[in-house]
Amino acid sequence: MAEAAPKLNYEQNQIETSKLTDIAPTIAVPDMHEDIFTQRRADKFIRKFGSLALQDCVSLESDKTFENQDGRFNNLMEAIHSAREGDIEARNMIAVNVRTDVVERTIKTGHLTEVDLNVNNQGQIMQFGQTMESVYANALMSTPRSSKMLPRSEAEARNGFRIENLHRQGLLKDYNFVVFSMASDDMSQDELKKAGFFTETMSMAIQVTSADDNKLSTQTAFVSGKNPGNNPRHDKQAMVKVGEALGVNYYGKSACEVLNTPVLVHKSLMPDGVLDMVKLYDNSVGGTFFGETKQAMDYREYAKKCYHREQNFNGKVKDITDEIIENSSNVWSPSQATKLLHKTSEKHMVDYAIADESIDAMVFGQKAAVHIDQARQANKEGRILDANRHQSFAEATAESSSCPNGAEETEKQKNKTSSIEKMTCPFCKDPNQYGDPCSPNQHCTSCRATVVGGKVISRGGSLWGSGPSFLELYLQIRAKQKSKSHNETVA
């Protein structure tokens, strides 16, 4: 248990914690005795799915321990194919992913968002039919073992297990689970950009998860880790002061170590939820507003503006969701589903940014930003053809990203996913399925049989047949490829 902070001194009316006589006002989660068992469970999960990253070929060993029995979808790919068939819940899941991507892609700092979560009968946390465990598993499987983002993916999975365990104990009714996710501090500028960080402001996320009246939700505030331009980062120094106020030692800790040191803060100290952590951070920086050096506003009024700003995205969220579902035939793996979402979202949001000048054009990269600014000016002057031309250039040169992730596509991955073969589904015997025989992910569009990370997740709508397995198909195809390569060499 962490040393109790005497008070949270982020405003004039300081909150005295001496009134909390029988409870600890703050608790560093890693210091809790029961966290040892949570970490062991999480680390077993991390080893299991982390070992599946970049594996060479499909393994057909069925994994009963990871069947998503209550969750209907293990990943975005499954939701896309189900939505194409009219599944409303699947469409809702896609829309939530799109909305999150749209916000994180275009608003890097100075924004608040909230997501409601569900809990199934086993106590697993879910969101629109997908367990959070499947989210963490997919992230681990898509992160190369050599990636500097791997420790972050592991920490996020570990925190997910912590939230689930604390909620089972009922602690989230009295405490908020607070985590600070700064930009990585062991990567170069190029590495940060490739991983999805917005280096202009080194934006960080403050997340607060809590339970209230059987409702579990996560609030996220995006704040700046530095001022734009060549200014130094101020987030790490600020986090030391934040830690002091919370009774947690963040001194000398890396960004990943801070992420892996969440804090339970009693709700009586946070009447405004995540806003209270933003206030604490701003005060620790030296009087910023959401980490930015600009005129402060009333935090509650600003939160309302954030809500209305996000509602303005509704039309684009629908358009992007529709386009993704229409292109379901191009999705044959979870990674393809993610790429389709990113590509579609980026295209639509370049168009949106041209009309909405409150969006920083730099979020799409320096080259695209020039064309977005020129398109904005052309629209003002009525030069529609010029505006359309610059929009096309902006879409072609855009380099935006949503949340940072470790799914860095190496040359090995590119080579692995470049060979799409015609295959027969061993479940429904449809001979017109396509996929990479060496990919750990397969999906049948006919019966919806699915292999994720080399494990059979769903056997589709048909019973197991006596036909060839995916492994047998793979061996047959590889044999044909080797024969063809040999003949070409001889010729």
Residue pairs with C-beta under 8 A, 6 or more apart in sequence:
1 24
1 27
1 28
1 31
1 32
2 24
2 26
2 27
2 28
2 31
2 246
2 247
2 248
2 263
3 247
4 17
4 24
4 25
4 26
4 247
5 17
5 25
5 26
5 244
5 245
5 246
5 247
6 17
6 18
7 14
7 15
7 16
7 17
7 245
8 14
8 15
8 17
8 245
8 246
8 269
8 276
8 280
9 245
9 283
10 245
10 276
10 279
10 280
10 282
10 283
10 284
11 279
11 283
15 268
15 269
17 25
17 266
17 269
19 268
20 266
20 268
23 174
23 266
24 266
25 247
25 265
25 266
25 268
25 269
26 246
26 247
26 248
26 263
26 264
26 265
26 266
26 269
27 175
27 263
27 264
28 247
28 248
28 261
28 262
28 263
29 35
29 162
29 166
29 177
29 261
29 262
29 263
29 264
30 39
30 260
30 261
30 262
34 165
34 169
35 162
38 158
38 161
38 162
38 165
39 158
39 161
41 161
42 157
42 158
42 160
42 161
42 162
43 158
45 133
45 136
45 137
45 157
45 161
46 140
46 154
46 157
46 158
49 136
49 137
49 140
49 141
49 453
50 140
50 141
50 143
50 145
50 150
50 154
52 140
52 141
52 440
52 453
52 454
53 140
53 141
53 142
53 143
53 144
53 145
54 144
54 145
54 410
54 412
54 413
55 440
55 454
56 416
56 438
57 437
57 438
57 440
57 454
57 471
57 474
58 437
58 438
58 439
58 440
58 442
58 451
58 454
58 470
58 471
58 474
59 440
59 454
59 455
59 471
60 451
60 454
60 456
60 469
60 470
60 471
61 454
61 455
62 455
62 456
63 455
63 456
66 133
66 134
66 137
66 455
66 457
67 457
68 74
68 130
68 131
68 134
68 457
69 122
70 120
70 121
70 122
70 124
70 126
70 131
71 120
71 124
71 126
71 129
71 130
71 131
71 134
72 78
72 82
72 89
72 90
72 129
72 130
73 79
73 82
73 90
73 93
73 128
73 129
73 130
73 134
74 130
74 134
74 137
74 138
74 450
74 452
74 457
74 458
75 130
75 134
75 138
75 334
75 337
75 452
76 93
76 94
76 97
76 334
76 337
76 338
76 341
77 331
77 332
77 333
77 334
77 336
77 337
77 441
77 443
77 450
78 90
78 443
78 448
78 450
78 458
79 87
79 90
79 91
79 93
79 94
79 129
79 130
80 90
80 94
80 324
80 325
80 328
80 331
80 337
80 340
81 328
81 331
81 443
81 445
81 448
82 89
82 90
82 448
83 90
83 91
83 93
83 94
83 325
83 328
84 325
84 328
89 128
89 129
90 129
91 321
91 325
92 128
93 127
93 128
93 129
93 130
94 321
94 324
94 325
94 341
95 317
95 318
95 321
96 115
96 127
96 128
97 341
98 317
98 320
98 321
98 324
98 341
98 345
99 310
99 313
99 317
100 113
100 115
100 402
100 403
101 341
101 342
101 345
101 402
102 313
102 316
102 317
102 320
102 345
102 349
103 111
103 113
103 310
103 313
104 222
104 402
104 403
105 345
105 346
105 349
105 363
105 400
105 401
105 402
106 349
106 352
106 353
106 359
106 363
106 400
107 222
107 309
107 359
108 198
108 200
108 201
108 203
108 222
108 360
108 363
109 198
109 201
109 203
109 222
109 223
109 224
109 290
109 291
109 292
110 222
110 223
110 224
110 289
110 290
110 292
111 221
111 222
111 290
111 306
111 309
111 310
112 219
112 220
112 221
112 222
112 274
112 275
112 302
112 303
112 306
112 307
113 219
113 220
113 306
113 310
114 217
114 218
114 219
114 220
115 127
115 217
115 218
115 220
116 127
116 215
116 216
116 217
117 125
117 126
117 127
117 132
117 209
117 216
117 217
117 218
118 125
118 126
118 127
118 216
119 125
119 126
119 167
119 216
120 126
120 131
123 164
123 167
123 168
124 131
124 132
124 133
124 164
125 131
125 132
125 160
125 163
125 164
125 167
125 216
126 132
132 160
132 164
133 160
135 160
136 153
136 156
136 157
136 160
137 452
137 453
138 334
138 452
138 453
139 153
139 156
139 157
139 405
139 406
139 407
140 153
140 154
140 157
141 440
141 452
141 453
142 334
142 335
142 338
142 405
142 406
142 407
143 149
143 150
143 153
143 405
143 406
143 407
143 408
144 150
144 406
144 408
144 410
144 413
147 406
147 408
148 184
148 186
148 187
148 191
148 195
148 406
149 184
149 195
149 404
149 405
149 406
149 408
150 406
151 256
152 184
152 256
152 259
152 404
152 406
153 405
153 406
155 256
155 259
155 260
156 259
158 260
159 177
159 179
159 259
159 260
159 262
162 177
162 262
163 172
163 177
163 209
166 172
166 175
166 177
166 264
167 211
167 216
171 264
172 209
172 210
172 211
172 216
173 210
173 211
173 212
174 266
174 267
175 210
175 264
175 265
175 266
175 267
176 208
176 209
176 210
176 264
176 265
176 266
176 267
176 270
176 273
177 208
177 209
177 210
177 262
177 263
177 264
178 206
178 207
178 208
178 246
178 262
178 263
178 264
178 265
178 277
179 206
179 207
179 259
179 262
179 263
180 204
180 205
180 206
180 239
180 242
180 258
180 259
181 204
181 205
181 206
181 207
181 255
181 259
182 202
182 204
182 225
182 235
182 236
182 239
182 255
182 258
182 259
183 192
183 197
183 199
183 202
183 203
183 204
183 225
183 233
183 235
183 255
183 404
184 192
184 195
184 197
184 255
184 256
184 404
185 233
185 236
185 254
185 255
186 254
186 255
186 256
187 195
187 197
189 199
192 199
193 199
193 399
194 408
195 404
195 405
195 406
195 408
196 401
196 402
196 403
196 404
196 405
197 203
197 401
197 404
198 363
198 401
200 228
200 360
200 362
201 224
201 225
201 226
201 227
201 228
201 291
201 292
202 224
202 225
202 226
202 233
202 235
203 222
203 223
203 224
203 225
204 222
204 223
204 224
204 225
204 235
204 291
205 220
205 221
205 222
205 223
206 220
206 221
206 223
206 274
206 277
206 278
206 281
207 218
207 219
207 220
207 221
207 274
208 218
208 219
208 220
208 270
208 273
208 274
208 277
209 216
209 217
209 218
209 219
210 216
210 217
210 267
210 273
219 273
219 274
220 274
221 274
221 275
221 277
221 278
221 290
222 290
223 278
223 281
223 282
223 290
223 291
223 292
224 235
224 288
224 290
224 291
224 292
225 233
225 234
225 235
225 291
226 232
226 233
226 234
226 235
227 234
227 292
227 293
234 285
234 286
234 291
235 291
236 255
238 281
238 284
238 285
239 250
239 253
239 258
239 281
239 284
240 250
240 251
241 284
242 250
242 277
242 280
242 281
242 284
243 249
243 250
243 251
245 280
245 284
246 263
246 265
246 280
248 261
248 263
250 258
250 261
253 261
265 277
269 276
270 276
270 277
272 279
272 299
272 300
275 299
275 300
275 303
278 290
278 299
279 299
281 291
282 288
282 289
282 290
282 291
282 296
285 291
287 296
288 294
289 295
289 296
289 297
309 358
312 356
313 352
316 348
316 349
316 352
319 348
320 341
320 344
320 345
320 348
323 344
323 348
324 340
324 341
324 344
327 340
327 344
328 445
329 445
330 336
330 340
331 337
331 340
331 443
332 420
332 434
332 435
332 436
332 442
332 443
333 417
333 435
333 436
333 439
333 441
333 442
333 443
334 441
334 452
335 407
335 417
335 441
338 407
342 401
342 402
345 402
346 364
346 395
346 398
346 400
347 395
347 398
349 359
349 364
349 400
350 364
350 368
350 372
350 391
350 394
350 395
350 398
351 391
351 395
352 359
353 359
353 361
353 363
353 364
353 372
354 372
354 375
354 376
354 379
354 387
354 391
354 394
355 379
357 376
361 368
361 369
361 372
361 373
362 369
363 400
364 372
364 394
364 398
364 399
364 400
365 397
365 398
365 399
365 400
367 397
367 399
368 393
368 394
368 395
368 397
368 398
368 399
368 400
371 390
371 391
371 393
371 394
371 397
372 390
372 391
372 394
374 386
374 390
375 386
375 387
375 388
375 390
375 391
375 394
378 384
378 386
378 387
378 390
379 387
416 436
416 438
416 439
417 436
417 439
418 436
419 436
419 437
419 438
420 434
420 435
420 436
421 434
421 435
421 436
421 437
421 477
422 431
422 432
422 433
422 434
423 433
423 434
423 435
423 437
423 442
423 473
423 477
424 430
424 431
424 433
424 467
424 468
424 473
425 433
425 444
425 446
425 447
425 449
425 460
426 449
426 464
426 465
426 467
426 468
426 469
426 470
426 472
426 473
427 444
427 447
427 449
427 459
427 460
427 462
427 463
427 464
427 465
428 444
428 446
428 447
428 449
428 460
428 461
428 462
428 465
429 465
429 467
430 444
430 446
430 447
433 444
433 445
433 446
435 442
435 443
437 470
437 473
437 474
437 477
437 478
438 474
438 478
440 451
440 452
440 453
440 454
441 451
441 452
441 453
442 449
442 450
442 451
442 470
443 449
443 450
443 451
444 450
444 460
446 460
447 460
447 461
447 462
448 458
448 460
448 461
449 456
449 458
449 459
449 460
449 462
450 456
450 457
450 458
450 460
451 457
451 470
468 476
